[in-house]
Amino acid sequence: MKKIFLFFLAFNFSSFSFSQDSSFARKIVDTLTSKAFWGRGYTKDGMHKAAIFLEEKFKQFGLEPMKGKSFFQHYSFNVNTFPERMSLSINGKELTPGKDFIVAAESKGFVGEGNVEQIDSVQFIDRKNKVIIKLETKLTMDVEQKVAEYTLVQIDKNAVGNIPLGYTIALDNKFINNFKAANICGVVKGTVYPDSFIMITAHYDHLGGLGKDTYFPGANDNASGVSLLLNLAKYYAKHPQPYSIGFILFSGEEAGLMGSKYFTENPLINLKKIKFLTNTDLAGTGVDGITVVNATLFPQQFKMMQDINAEYKLVTAVNPRGKAANSDHYFFTEKGVPSFFFYTLGGIKAYHDVFDVSATLPLNKHEALFKLMIKFNEKLMGL
């Protein structure tokens, strides 16, 4: 019977057309990075709007909720946000949020002006107002679940022509207790082993906004991974497998893997029934191949992925990496679920900044990654 299943899988794989799906992936990235979703974060209802959009895609494809009647798994966590004023002048020069400066995610709000003393070559401080200014070669935004007793402003060193002395700032922060978020969980039921699962996951949240006029699009991180997951969901909905194929779009990844942590502590399926989980994040480039986290923990499955890549000549290299708590696979690994996390290498350098936009994201290996996942899952079901 297993040989019949493998023949069926191979037939469908070889006959599948990918051109339309690459176009679909681009449309998904364009949509998720648009102003309407405001960085899929914590202001202007961005994350919730993205969740509604993605739930509708699961419904359109014909997926079933993983448990019960809803695709949503609701939970909450605390988060510091910056919804309103966001202005900064250094030495009389007005700077642009996102491009010229950002604020550290734990910063408290402050409105006023002052002078700073130099601490070292890149750090300056106004002790009276607890304002810290730091020069950076790259601005990298983050998300925090707490508020500090200071305001830390990070400035692109190319935006200021000399040492910062005087500043004027108007910065509002809003700390949200129990921000309401949701994972989106769907499944294509298996035709032979419906209680055994192959899982595909990605996070759909990003950093949200910085003030009223600036948001972080999050094209590579992680609209790219979402587009790959949706393409796979669409494919598997049309081609059910012997095993159930589960799909989870996590929220709260940028705040500390909150969605995947919640799911593993409150699973909608028996975690012991997951044969393997593959998480995709930063999937929008790939000219230099991919890196696979947990490769050293699961050498048989890693060799399988390498062999598939060599046979079909999909990406330049499939590189191994050990265990790391750097995406949503981590808490599954900690619970004993065999898991990989892969990310693409090379190409654009935009990351956690306003320059991670759809227009410059190549998606040049999207089709290759899709094929790699189809063949890898096929091999997993044959083990």
Summary of the structure (lengths in Angstrom):
residues: 383
radius of gyration: 22.2
end to end distance: 13.3
largest distance: 76.1
contacts: 1379
relative contact order: 0.17
helix: 32%
strand: 30%
